[in-house]
Amino acid sequence: MENQEETQNVEQDWQNIKTAILEAAKETIQTQPRIIYNEWWDEECKEAIKEKNIARDKCLQRQTRATQEEYEKKRHMATKICRRKKKHWLENRIKAIEKTHRRNETSKFYKDIKTFKRTEQAGTLLLCKDDKGNILTEEQQVLERWKRYFNEVLNRELPPDHANSRYEIESLKEEVEIPPPTYNEVKEIIHKLRNNKAPGPDNIISELIKEGGQKLENRIYKLILKIWEKEELPADWENSIICPIYKTGDRLQCKNYRPNTLLNVAYKIFATILCNKLSEIMEGKLGEY
């Protein structure tokens, strides 16, 4: 098994690790059920809507005063029941959120608050304005507009004063020998990963890696050493998810959103190692001045 791992390339090694993590998570904690936001919807609502639909079909098949009145009666009754159920559910939800706030459970409090905003934000992102202020409604046009906007925001050129920094050019002229990371460095970074953070495209959260134990830490460490030696990254690590975070102003203007990029957690581990190594070099360079 050890020899087989040595002969694998970076891509194969990462795919094996990712598959092992996801399969172990699925077997251990199962798949999280989809969140249902209309929890007020129950059997009484279903039955009322069913009776309304039956009355509507009869009215369409034979339009008489009796069938029309029956349909209007059932429709009014269904609307009344659904509104009453939803109002009662909202009142209970608000009371629960207030109780959470009084208990200073900040994380749960904001999570519950977001459930009331989710539908509005999702609907807003289906529309946007172009550079001239025209509203775009076609899905492909909206996606292209967001793509252009994020390309502009995330690929800006550095200001001239930064490019002419007295440290930058001089420090890049020298070849610096950077030692590969140690197992303890990788282990420490893994243990410091923050919990309750959204995953990247691979759908692996930091808790899964932190709970993987020494065996998983060792496999990730060997993968990073292979990346360090071959100077190539797995294809998954080059992808990310960009989530627009609304700031203020017109919700249809792309400029009023801040791009929040979700990276794969394994890539974050490697990026943190690089950041630490470069920081040590730059601190040494700055100390010479």
Rosetta blueprint (number, residue, H / E / L):
1 M L
2 E H
3 N H
4 Q H
5 E H
6 E H
7 T H
8 Q L
9 N L
10 V H
11 E H
12 Q H
13 D H
14 W H
15 Q H
16 N H
17 I H
18 K H
19 T H
20 A H
21 I H
22 L H
23 E H
24 A H
25 A H
26 K H
27 E H
28 T H
29 I H
30 Q L
31 T L
32 Q L
33 P L
34 R L
35 I L
36 I L
37 Y L
38 N L
39 E L
40 W L
41 W L
42 D L
43 E H
44 E H
45 C H
46 K H
47 E H
48 A H
49 I H
50 K H
51 E H
52 K H
53 N H
54 I H
55 A H
56 R H
57 D H
58 K H
59 C H
60 L H
61 Q H
62 R L
63 Q L
64 T L
65 R H
66 A H
67 T H
68 Q H
69 E H
70 E H
71 Y H
72 E H
73 K H
74 K H
75 R H
76 H H
77 M H
78 A H
79 T H
80 K H
81 I H
82 C H
83 R H
84 R H
85 K H
86 K H
87 K H
88 H H
89 W H
90 L H
91 E H
92 N H
93 R H
94 I H
95 K H
96 A H
97 I H
98 E H
99 K H
100 T H
101 H H
102 R H
103 R L
104 N L
105 E L
106 T H
107 S H
108 K H
109 F H
110 Y H
111 K H
112 D H
113 I H
114 K H
115 T H
116 F H
117 K H
118 R H
119 T H
120 E H
121 Q H
122 A H
123 G H
124 T H
125 L L
126 L L
127 L L
128 C E
129 K E
130 D L
131 D L
132 K L
133 G L
134 N L
135 I E
136 L E
137 T L
138 E L
139 E H
140 Q H
141 Q H
142 V H
143 L H
144 E H
145 R H
146 W H
147 K H
148 R H
149 Y H
150 F H
151 N H
152 E H
153 V H
154 L H
155 N L
156 R L
157 E L
158 L L
159 P L
160 P H
161 D H
162 H H
163 A H
164 N L
165 S L
166 R L
167 Y L
168 E H
169 I H
170 E H
171 S H
172 L H
173 K H
174 E L
175 E L
176 V L
177 E L
178 I L
179 P L
180 P L
181 P L
182 T L
183 Y H
184 N H
185 E H
186 V H
187 K H
188 E H
189 I H
190 I H
191 H H
192 K L
193 L L
194 R L
195 N L
196 N L
197 K L
198 A L
199 P L
200 G L
201 P L
202 D L
203 N L
204 I L
205 I L
206 S H
207 E H
208 L H
209 I H
210 K H
211 E L
212 G L
213 G H
214 Q H
215 K H
216 L H
217 E H
218 N H
219 R H
220 I H
221 Y H
222 K H
223 L H
224 I H
225 L H
226 K H
227 I H
228 W H
229 E H
230 K H
231 E L
232 E L
233 L L
234 P L
235 A H
236 D H
237 W H
238 E H
239 N L
240 S L
241 I E
242 I E
243 C E
244 P E
245 I E
246 Y E
247 K L
248 T L
249 G L
250 D L
251 R L
252 L L
253 Q L
254 C H
255 K H
256 N H
257 Y E
258 R E
259 P E
260 N E
261 T E
262 L E
263 L L
264 N L
265 V H
266 A H
267 Y H
268 K H
269 I H
270 F H
271 A H
272 T H
273 I H
274 L H
275 C H
276 N H
277 K H
278 L H
279 S H
280 E H
281 I H
282 M H
283 E H
284 G H
285 K H
286 L H
287 G H
288 E L
289 Y L
